[in-house]
Every structure is written in C-alpha cells, then in structure tokens.
Amino acid sequence: MSDLSSDTILSALAPANIRAIAPYQGGKPISELAREMGLNEADIVKLASNENPLGMSPKAQMAVEEAIDDIARYPDGNSFALRDAVSHKYGVAPSQIVFGNGSNDILELAARAFLSAGDEVIYSQHAFAVYPLVTQAVGATGVVVPAIDFGHDLPGFLGAMTPKTKLIFVANPNNPTGTLIPKAILNDFLRQVPKNILVVLDEAYDEYLSATDKSEAIGWLSEFENLIISRTFSKAYGLAGLRVGFGLMHASLADLMNRVRQPFNVNNLAQIAATVSLQDDDFVARSYAANQAGMAQITQGLTQLGLSYIPSFGNFVSFKVTNAGAVNQALLKHGVIVRPVANYEMPDYLRVSIGLFSENARFLDVLEKILKS
Ligand SMILES: *Cc1c(COP(=O)(O)O)cnc(C)c1O
C-alpha cells in the first residue's frame, strides 16, 4: 500500500530524461477545432502545419488508389523501387540512403544510432522542436546556441563544441523562423567541424527554394563524411499523412542507422506515392509557384495591417503581433488555425502556413477584423 497517487507512481517509472521531455505540440486538427467550437469542418481553414495546399501529385494519387489492393502484404523493408528512384534523382548510391517514417524518423534514427547518455548535441535557439525531443529521448544533452536575428549562429556553434559534442542539428531553411543559411557560409562551417562530430542537415523545405538558393549539399557528401542530409515528402510533395522521408549520407553511417530502423518503417502506400511523386516535376513546380504567389499575398497583407514578419524561405511565415495568444484564440473562434510558437521562445509571434489564395485571403480578412475590434 502507498499514499502516492497512481500518476506519481507510474510517472516515476520513466527515467528523468524522459520525464523532462516537453511533448511536441502539433497544429490543431480540423476535426478537433470543429468539435471544440461547434463549427463545420468545411468552414475551417488550417494553415498550421506547413502542408501542401494543392494536396498530392495526381499521378501519385492514382498509384496509391491502385496499390490499396496490396495492403494485406507487408511493405518492402528495403524500399527497393523508391531507393532506385532517389538514387537516380540525386546521384547517390543506393547504399547511401536511409528511409524514414517521415523525416522525423531520420532525425530519431540518427539520435538512436549515434548518441548515448552524456553526449552533447548542438542546435539553435528557435530551431525545429524535434531536435531537443530526440536528443532528450536517448539521454543526451542538448546545447542551445542563441540565434542571431532568428537565424543559426554557426560561429556560435563552433564555439559551443566541447570534447563531448557528438552531433549537430542544422535546419536549412529553419522552421518556424524560415531563415536560410547561405551556401558558402554553410560550406565554410562544415569545413571547420571535426570529422568525429556528425552534422544532420535538415532540408525539409528545399523544394520551396529558388534555383539559386537550392541546396548543393548532396554534392558535398563525398567531401564531408560526417554529413547526414534529411529530406521529406511531407511538404512540397504533399504526402504528410503518409509519413515518408529519407536521409542521405556515407554508406557506413547509413548501415548503422538501418540497424536501429524498424524493418517496415515505411508503409507500402507511402513507398509508392513517394516513388511516383519524385518523377512528377510538374506538380512540384506548381507547388513552388503557388507558394511564391501565396507568400507575396500574405506578406503584403501583413504589411498592410502594420505587422512585421520574419522573411521566410519556407512555405510559412512567422509574424509579430501584440497578444499573440489572444489573437490565436480569436482566429480559432473564427475557424482559422495557425500555429502559436511560444514553445519556440517566440511568444510574440504566430506562424501561418501559405495556403490557397482563398485560404490566405480568409486568414488576412479574419486577422484584420480581430486587430480592429
Ligand atoms: C516539417 C518538418 C520536417 C518534416 O517532418 P516529417 O516527419 O518528414 O513530416 C522536418 N524538419 C523540419 C524543420 C520541418 O519543419
């Protein structure tokens, strides 16, 4: 017998590093807001999770519909067809690719394959929330480098290195700030990182970069053997709900990450959709163009409302507003879901994903009403 409540007893079962993890706060699902506010799902606009407002490639959708018949079968644990497609598209050997259940899985596999308790992991203030999460989950220690103008301070990263540093997360562009590290600066940084420290370069938004800004890091893999590049099908490819991403790296690192990977971590529909999506350049081009237009629409609208924002290279933008928490609540009440980013140490900001023209217009319209009331 004990006087302790079950909660206390049960939570004590997890080690301190697990209990210290702040749960990931995702964008509110449309169905949840509809329930909470008594709204129609059709009247709700969700601009909260950087999803592709155009949906997915129509060719991929057809392939998925056909593949439904094979759901009773386990997926190919080696993702043969998808591996072949990624290998050809990016000019890397099949042995250099690791597939993940979303690119979050790649980030976690890197942590599980390479980190142990006591190792230090460097990432930026305001960087993607999954970095501290996977770091803490394996008992490693996160080292946060203060941002400069919301961007990564790479000289600060070099200064934060200690003999315990094992891995560095770099988000380029970063979410939720949208900041981009220029190629030359990133390359210069990689040159200065010792070979026994891994650099995980998260390029979830690369498809939204202009031809001049697009990453060249895949071409650097042979020079930097400690580099792991992660990519996703969740953003420009519009497959967020299927969960598929991949990491590109030296084959020896890929071999280690594959050892801790669940054998069937990428389901068969995700493999097929991703394989077909990779060939649909037209869909990616349309998604890029829609994002450029929507970004201009939203940033001009914010400026007209007298609001400042952090110039963004992604498919979202974080803007500054007085009483961000109250404004967020008012937006929700009117059926508009954006993302509060107080948990990113940005309590005065809200992040809005770029949607369709009509969705962006609705967001700006409701925001204007709230600010003027
Ligand atoms: C959205 C996002 C991802 C992608 O996550 P998935 O697991 O692939 O859906 C990865 N990194 C950053 C910085 C992101 O914003």
The ligand as a Tripos MOL2 file, in Angstrom:
@<TRIPOS>MOLECULE
LIG
   15    15     1     0     0
SMALL
NO_CHARGES

@<TRIPOS>ATOM
      1 C1          8.0080   19.6640  -41.3400 C.3       1 LIG1
      2 C2          9.4480   19.4750  -40.9880 C.ar      1 LIG1
      3 C3         10.0590   18.2410  -41.1390 C.ar      1 LIG1
      4 C4          9.3010   17.1000  -41.7690 C.3       1 LIG1
      5 O1          8.8240   16.1910  -40.8810 O.3       1 LIG1
      6 P1          8.2510   14.8260  -41.4570 P.3       1 LIG1
      7 O2          8.4850   13.8780  -40.3510 O.co2     1 LIG1
      8 O3          9.0510   14.4810  -42.6680 O.co2     1 LIG1
      9 O4          6.8210   15.0500  -41.7670 O.co2     1 LIG1
     10 C5         11.3870   18.0960  -40.8240 C.ar      1 LIG1
     11 N1         12.1050   19.1550  -40.4020 N.ar      1 LIG1
     12 C6         11.5680   20.3660  -40.2840 C.ar      1 LIG1
     13 C7         12.4170   21.5090  -39.8790 C.3       1 LIG1
     14 C8         10.2160   20.5620  -40.5540 C.ar      1 LIG1
     15 O5          9.6740   21.7610  -40.4050 O.3       1 LIG1
@<TRIPOS>BOND
     1     1     2 1
     2     2     3 ar
     3     2    14 ar
     4     3     4 1
     5     3    10 ar
     6     4     5 1
     7     5     6 1
     8     6     7 2
     9     6     8 1
    10     6     9 1
    11    10    11 ar
    12    11    12 ar
    13    12    13 1
    14    12    14 ar
    15    14    15 1
@<TRIPOS>SUBSTRUCTURE
     1 LIG1         1 GROUP 0 **** ****
